[in-house]
Amino acid sequence: MGRKDIFGFDLSEINNINEELVIELMEEILNEDKSICRCHLCIEDIYALSLNNLPPLYVQSTFKDTTSQDNDLTRVLDREKVEKAVREATNKVNSNPYH
Ligand SMILES: [Zn+2]
């Protein structure tokens, strides 16, 4: 990818925390239903589509350090909403795969 720094500060640690959750939920959902295609193309499609249907949720690298409890991270993550987006993306890609 491109540049991720400004004025000498590295910004590569600023991540969309929905990405991690999408991957976790994709694993769950794809393991539930083995009939879903899990080729490289479909996996990428489901991942991109899920994230495009969710608002980004970027946190600074200090977020985890300054919040003593994992609870705080769970509080900002809307697991139900992310799961719904992943399920919708999975169904969409599965019923109309790119190949
Ligand atoms: Zn496929």
Backbone and ligand atoms as CSV (ligand in chain L), in Angstrom:
chain,resi,resn,atom,element,x,y,z
A,1,MET,N,N,0.834,-1.195,0.000
A,1,MET,CA,C,0.000,0.000,0.000
A,1,MET,C,C,0.868,1.244,0.000
A,2,GLY,N,N,0.205,2.379,-0.029
A,2,GLY,CA,C,0.941,3.632,-0.133
A,2,GLY,C,C,1.468,4.143,1.185
A,3,ARG,N,N,1.640,5.396,1.194
A,3,ARG,CA,C,2.275,6.092,2.300
A,3,ARG,C,C,1.380,6.084,3.545
A,4,LYS,N,N,2.001,5.912,4.696
A,4,LYS,CA,C,1.249,5.928,5.959
A,4,LYS,C,C,2.023,6.693,7.029
A,5,ASP,N,N,2.616,7.822,6.612
A,5,ASP,CA,C,3.331,8.620,7.607
A,5,ASP,C,C,3.203,10.089,7.264
A,6,ILE,N,N,3.287,10.918,8.286
A,6,ILE,CA,C,3.261,12.377,8.068
A,6,ILE,C,C,4.093,13.044,9.155
A,7,PHE,N,N,4.898,14.018,8.759
A,7,PHE,CA,C,5.789,14.742,9.681
A,7,PHE,C,C,6.613,13.768,10.523
A,8,GLY,N,N,6.961,12.643,9.924
A,8,GLY,CA,C,7.793,11.680,10.627
A,8,GLY,C,C,7.026,10.770,11.574
A,9,PHE,N,N,5.712,10.931,11.631
A,9,PHE,CA,C,4.913,10.054,12.491
A,9,PHE,C,C,4.347,8.907,11.675
A,10,ASP,N,N,4.484,7.730,12.210
A,10,ASP,CA,C,3.993,6.536,11.538
A,10,ASP,C,C,2.514,6.348,11.861
A,11,LEU,N,N,1.700,6.272,10.827
A,11,LEU,CA,C,0.254,6.131,11.046
A,11,LEU,C,C,-0.242,4.705,10.772
A,12,SER,N,N,0.697,3.810,10.540
A,12,SER,CA,C,0.280,2.467,10.127
A,12,SER,C,C,-0.382,1.675,11.252
A,13,GLU,N,N,-0.269,2.225,12.477
A,13,GLU,CA,C,-0.901,1.525,13.600
A,13,GLU,C,C,-2.348,1.973,13.821
A,14,ILE,N,N,-2.798,2.913,13.022
A,14,ILE,CA,C,-4.198,3.350,13.112
A,14,ILE,C,C,-5.010,2.399,12.263
A,15,ASN,N,N,-5.798,1.587,12.909
A,15,ASN,CA,C,-6.518,0.563,12.168
A,15,ASN,C,C,-8.018,0.637,12.374
A,16,ASN,N,N,-8.712,0.158,11.358
A,16,ASN,CA,C,-10.155,0.018,11.427
A,16,ASN,C,C,-10.434,-1.274,12.216
A,17,ILE,N,N,-10.921,-1.117,13.425
A,17,ILE,CA,C,-11.066,-2.311,14.264
A,17,ILE,C,C,-12.207,-3.206,13.795
A,18,ASN,N,N,-13.036,-2.722,12.882
A,18,ASN,CA,C,-14.051,-3.611,12.306
A,18,ASN,C,C,-13.401,-4.713,11.461
A,19,GLU,N,N,-12.220,-4.427,10.910
A,19,GLU,CA,C,-11.557,-5.411,10.037
A,19,GLU,C,C,-11.322,-6.721,10.768
A,20,GLU,N,N,-10.804,-6.605,11.983
A,20,GLU,CA,C,-10.488,-7.793,12.766
A,20,GLU,C,C,-11.750,-8.602,13.074
A,21,LEU,N,N,-12.804,-7.875,13.437
A,21,LEU,CA,C,-14.057,-8.535,13.799
A,21,LEU,C,C,-14.703,-9.187,12.577
A,22,VAL,N,N,-14.595,-8.521,11.438
A,22,VAL,CA,C,-15.149,-9.099,10.204
A,22,VAL,C,C,-14.454,-10.436,9.917
A,23,ILE,N,N,-13.152,-10.480,10.052
A,23,ILE,CA,C,-12.408,-11.714,9.792
A,23,ILE,C,C,-12.843,-12.811,10.761
A,24,GLU,N,N,-12.984,-12.439,12.028
A,24,GLU,CA,C,-13.398,-13.410,13.041
A,24,GLU,C,C,-14.787,-13.987,12.716
A,25,LEU,N,N,-15.706,-13.099,12.345
A,25,LEU,CA,C,-17.072,-13.534,12.057
A,25,LEU,C,C,-17.160,-14.297,10.741
A,26,MET,N,N,-16.337,-13.913,9.767
A,26,MET,CA,C,-16.308,-14.649,8.500
A,26,MET,C,C,-15.903,-16.097,8.753
A,27,GLU,N,N,-14.919,-16.263,9.599
A,27,GLU,CA,C,-14.440,-17.603,9.929
A,27,GLU,C,C,-15.583,-18.431,10.527
A,28,GLU,N,N,-16.305,-17.807,11.461
A,28,GLU,CA,C,-17.436,-18.480,12.103
A,28,GLU,C,C,-18.505,-18.876,11.087
A,29,ILE,N,N,-18.903,-17.899,10.286
A,29,ILE,CA,C,-19.994,-18.092,9.340
A,29,ILE,C,C,-19.611,-19.104,8.258
A,30,LEU,N,N,-18.373,-19.029,7.767
A,30,LEU,CA,C,-17.935,-19.953,6.712
A,30,LEU,C,C,-17.733,-21.361,7.259
A,31,ASN,N,N,-17.447,-21.453,8.539
A,31,ASN,CA,C,-17.308,-22.789,9.134
A,31,ASN,C,C,-18.667,-23.418,9.437
A,32,GLU,N,N,-19.670,-22.557,9.626
A,32,GLU,CA,C,-21.031,-23.033,9.877
A,32,GLU,C,C,-21.605,-23.729,8.650
A,33,ASP,N,N,-21.347,-23.098,7.501
A,33,ASP,CA,C,-21.940,-23.585,6.261
A,33,ASP,C,C,-20.836,-23.904,5.257
A,34,LYS,N,N,-20.539,-25.191,5.162
A,34,LYS,CA,C,-19.406,-25.610,4.325
A,34,LYS,C,C,-19.718,-25.532,2.834
A,35,SER,N,N,-20.983,-25.226,2.505
A,35,SER,CA,C,-21.327,-25.162,1.083
A,35,SER,C,C,-20.917,-23.820,0.471
A,36,ILE,N,N,-20.606,-22.856,1.329
A,36,ILE,CA,C,-20.184,-21.541,0.832
A,36,ILE,C,C,-18.780,-21.652,0.230
A,37,CYS,N,N,-18.632,-21.117,-0.976
A,37,CYS,CA,C,-17.334,-21.160,-1.640
A,37,CYS,C,C,-16.309,-20.372,-0.821
A,38,ARG,N,N,-15.145,-20.973,-0.634
A,38,ARG,CA,C,-14.110,-20.265,0.121
A,38,ARG,C,C,-12.830,-20.133,-0.693
A,39,CYS,N,N,-13.005,-19.809,-1.969
A,39,CYS,CA,C,-11.826,-19.541,-2.789
A,39,CYS,C,C,-11.348,-18.117,-2.488
A,40,HIS,N,N,-10.175,-17.818,-2.980
A,40,HIS,CA,C,-9.539,-16.534,-2.724
A,40,HIS,C,C,-10.446,-15.362,-3.137
A,41,LEU,N,N,-11.054,-15.489,-4.343
A,41,LEU,CA,C,-11.915,-14.427,-4.861
A,41,LEU,C,C,-13.120,-14.167,-3.966
A,42,CYS,N,N,-13.801,-15.239,-3.573
A,42,CYS,CA,C,-15.008,-15.089,-2.758
A,42,CYS,C,C,-14.670,-14.553,-1.371
A,43,ILE,N,N,-13.590,-15.041,-0.801
A,43,ILE,CA,C,-13.172,-14.567,0.523
A,43,ILE,C,C,-12.902,-13.059,0.463
A,44,GLU,N,N,-12.167,-12.641,-0.570
A,44,GLU,CA,C,-11.857,-11.207,-0.720
A,44,GLU,C,C,-13.134,-10.396,-0.914
A,45,ASP,N,N,-14.043,-10.947,-1.732
A,45,ASP,CA,C,-15.308,-10.266,-2.005
A,45,ASP,C,C,-16.130,-10.086,-0.738
A,46,ILE,N,N,-16.258,-11.137,0.027
A,46,ILE,CA,C,-17.058,-11.090,1.258
A,46,ILE,C,C,-16.442,-10.075,2.233
A,47,TYR,N,N,-15.131,-10.108,2.325
A,47,TYR,CA,C,-14.418,-9.206,3.234
A,47,TYR,C,C,-14.633,-7.741,2.829
A,48,ALA,N,N,-14.412,-7.439,1.558
A,48,ALA,CA,C,-14.542,-6.062,1.073
A,48,ALA,C,C,-15.993,-5.582,1.175
A,49,LEU,N,N,-16.913,-6.441,0.777
A,49,LEU,CA,C,-18.327,-6.074,0.794
A,49,LEU,C,C,-18.807,-5.831,2.231
A,50,SER,N,N,-18.409,-6.679,3.132
A,50,SER,CA,C,-18.781,-6.513,4.547
A,50,SER,C,C,-18.299,-5.164,5.061
A,51,LEU,N,N,-17.031,-4.856,4.791
A,51,LEU,CA,C,-16.458,-3.608,5.309
A,51,LEU,C,C,-17.057,-2.382,4.628
A,52,ASN,N,N,-17.427,-2.516,3.363
A,52,ASN,CA,C,-18.057,-1.393,2.667
A,52,ASN,C,C,-19.453,-1.108,3.204
A,53,ASN,N,N,-20.060,-2.116,3.784
A,53,ASN,CA,C,-21.410,-1.932,4.322
A,53,ASN,C,C,-21.405,-1.528,5.792
A,54,LEU,N,N,-20.225,-1.288,6.317
A,54,LEU,CA,C,-20.118,-0.877,7.720
A,54,LEU,C,C,-19.435,0.482,7.810
A,55,PRO,N,N,-19.816,1.279,8.796
A,55,PRO,CA,C,-19.059,2.520,8.978
A,55,PRO,C,C,-17.657,2.164,9.472
A,56,PRO,N,N,-16.642,2.851,9.010
A,56,PRO,CA,C,-15.286,2.547,9.491
A,56,PRO,C,C,-15.157,2.915,10.969
A,57,LEU,N,N,-14.309,2.198,11.642
A,57,LEU,CA,C,-14.144,2.441,13.071
A,57,LEU,C,C,-12.650,2.425,13.398
A,58,TYR,N,N,-12.028,3.567,13.074
A,58,TYR,CA,C,-10.581,3.653,13.277
A,58,TYR,C,C,-10.247,4.027,14.710
A,59,VAL,N,N,-9.239,3.361,15.245
A,59,VAL,CA,C,-8.776,3.746,16.573
A,59,VAL,C,C,-7.270,3.983,16.529
A,60,GLN,N,N,-6.810,4.892,17.366
A,60,GLN,CA,C,-5.394,5.172,17.419
A,60,GLN,C,C,-4.679,4.067,18.180
A,61,SER,N,N,-3.374,3.959,17.916
A,61,SER,CA,C,-2.611,2.861,18.501
A,61,SER,C,C,-2.611,2.928,20.021
A,62,THR,N,N,-2.813,4.130,20.567
A,62,THR,CA,C,-2.783,4.294,22.020
A,62,THR,C,C,-4.107,3.877,22.661
A,63,PHE,N,N,-5.107,3.614,21.839
A,63,PHE,CA,C,-6.437,3.299,22.372
A,63,PHE,C,C,-6.392,2.125,23.338
A,64,LYS,N,N,-5.741,1.031,22.890
A,64,LYS,CA,C,-5.690,-0.167,23.727
A,64,LYS,C,C,-4.868,0.061,24.990
A,65,ASP,N,N,-3.832,0.909,24.868
A,65,ASP,CA,C,-2.970,1.167,26.021
A,65,ASP,C,C,-3.673,2.031,27.066
A,66,THR,N,N,-4.486,2.965,26.587
A,66,THR,CA,C,-5.087,3.904,27.527
A,66,THR,C,C,-6.398,3.385,28.120
A,67,THR,N,N,-6.956,2.348,27.502
A,67,THR,CA,C,-8.156,1.760,28.088
A,67,THR,C,C,-7.745,0.466,28.774
A,68,SER,N,N,-7.910,0.454,30.053
A,68,SER,CA,C,-7.384,-0.671,30.826
A,68,SER,C,C,-8.170,-1.953,30.584
A,69,GLN,N,N,-9.436,-1.790,30.219
A,69,GLN,CA,C,-10.285,-2.970,30.051
A,69,GLN,C,C,-10.580,-3.222,28.588
A,70,ASP,N,N,-10.622,-4.486,28.226
A,70,ASP,CA,C,-11.042,-4.846,26.878
A,70,ASP,C,C,-12.499,-4.463,26.656
A,71,ASN,N,N,-13.216,-4.295,27.759
A,71,ASN,CA,C,-14.624,-3.914,27.725
A,71,ASN,C,C,-14.866,-2.682,26.883
A,72,ASP,N,N,-13.918,-1.765,26.973
A,72,ASP,CA,C,-14.084,-0.507,26.259
A,72,ASP,C,C,-14.074,-0.719,24.754
A,73,LEU,N,N,-13.249,-1.654,24.332
A,73,LEU,CA,C,-13.179,-1.976,22.919
A,73,LEU,C,C,-14.456,-2.686,22.487
A,74,THR,N,N,-14.961,-3.538,23.366
A,74,THR,CA,C,-16.198,-4.263,23.064
A,74,THR,C,C,-17.373,-3.294,23.007
A,75,ARG,N,N,-17.273,-2.254,23.821
A,75,ARG,CA,C,-18.352,-1.281,23.881
A,75,ARG,C,C,-18.499,-0.535,22.549
A,76,VAL,N,N,-17.370,-0.198,21.931
A,76,VAL,CA,C,-17.464,0.550,20.678
A,76,VAL,C,C,-17.763,-0.352,19.482
A,77,LEU,N,N,-17.467,-1.633,19.626
A,77,LEU,CA,C,-17.756,-2.565,18.540
A,77,LEU,C,C,-19.197,-3.037,18.632
A,78,ASP,N,N,-19.890,-2.970,17.526
A,78,ASP,CA,C,-21.267,-3.442,17.500
A,78,ASP,C,C,-21.277,-4.805,16.807
A,79,ARG,N,N,-21.062,-5.831,17.606
A,79,ARG,CA,C,-20.888,-7.171,17.072
A,79,ARG,C,C,-22.086,-7.626,16.237
A,80,GLU,N,N,-23.277,-7.283,16.725
A,80,GLU,CA,C,-24.493,-7.704,16.027
A,80,GLU,C,C,-24.578,-7.083,14.631
A,81,LYS,N,N,-24.253,-5.799,14.592
A,81,LYS,CA,C,-24.314,-5.083,13.320
A,81,LYS,C,C,-23.268,-5.644,12.344
A,82,VAL,N,N,-22.072,-5.923,12.863
A,82,VAL,CA,C,-21.011,-6.453,12.010
A,82,VAL,C,C,-21.393,-7.846,11.511
A,83,GLU,N,N,-21.973,-8.634,12.392
A,83,GLU,CA,C,-22.366,-9.987,11.994
A,83,GLU,C,C,-23.425,-9.933,10.890
A,84,LYS,N,N,-24.365,-9.021,11.031
A,84,LYS,CA,C,-25.421,-8.869,10.023
A,84,LYS,C,C,-24.790,-8.499,8.673
A,85,ALA,N,N,-23.845,-7.573,8.694
A,85,ALA,CA,C,-23.187,-7.141,7.451
A,85,ALA,C,C,-22.418,-8.295,6.814
A,86,VAL,N,N,-21.750,-9.097,7.648
A,86,VAL,CA,C,-20.977,-10.224,7.106
A,86,VAL,C,C,-21.908,-11.285,6.522
A,87,ARG,N,N,-23.011,-11.532,7.206
A,87,ARG,CA,C,-23.971,-12.522,6.693
A,87,ARG,C,C,-24.579,-12.079,5.366
A,88,GLU,N,N,-24.928,-10.807,5.300
A,88,GLU,CA,C,-25.497,-10.280,4.049
A,88,GLU,C,C,-24.481,-10.364,2.914
A,89,ALA,N,N,-23.253,-9.996,3.202
A,89,ALA,CA,C,-22.196,-10.038,2.181
A,89,ALA,C,C,-21.947,-11.483,1.742
A,90,THR,N,N,-21.952,-12.397,2.700
A,90,THR,CA,C,-21.721,-13.811,2.393
A,90,THR,C,C,-22.815,-14.340,1.471
A,91,ASN,N,N,-24.064,-14.025,1.793
A,91,ASN,CA,C,-25.180,-14.485,0.966
A,91,ASN,C,C,-25.104,-13.900,-0.439
A,92,LYS,N,N,-24.789,-12.627,-0.501
A,92,LYS,CA,C,-24.732,-11.947,-1.785
A,92,LYS,C,C,-23.640,-12.562,-2.682
A,93,VAL,N,N,-22.460,-12.733,-2.112
A,93,VAL,CA,C,-21.335,-13.287,-2.897
A,93,VAL,C,C,-21.620,-14.747,-3.250
A,94,ASN,N,N,-22.192,-15.474,-2.303
A,94,ASN,CA,C,-22.436,-16.892,-2.515
A,94,ASN,C,C,-23.483,-17.134,-3.612
A,95,SER,N,N,-24.471,-16.238,-3.676
A,95,SER,CA,C,-25.509,-16.436,-4.692
A,95,SER,C,C,-25.111,-15.845,-6.033
A,96,ASN,N,N,-24.063,-15.045,-6.041
A,96,ASN,CA,C,-23.616,-14.457,-7.302
A,96,ASN,C,C,-22.086,-14.319,-7.297
A,97,PRO,N,N,-21.409,-15.469,-7.291
A,97,PRO,CA,C,-19.934,-15.415,-7.195
A,97,PRO,C,C,-19.310,-14.783,-8.434
A,98,TYR,N,N,-18.124,-14.280,-8.274
A,98,TYR,CA,C,-17.407,-13.535,-9.292
A,98,TYR,C,C,-16.779,-14.462,-10.320
A,99,HIS,N,N,-17.058,-15.749,-10.218
A,99,HIS,CA,C,-16.398,-16.713,-11.131
A,99,HIS,C,C,-17.386,-17.709,-11.681
L,1,ZN,ZN,ZN,-15.410,-18.742,-4.960
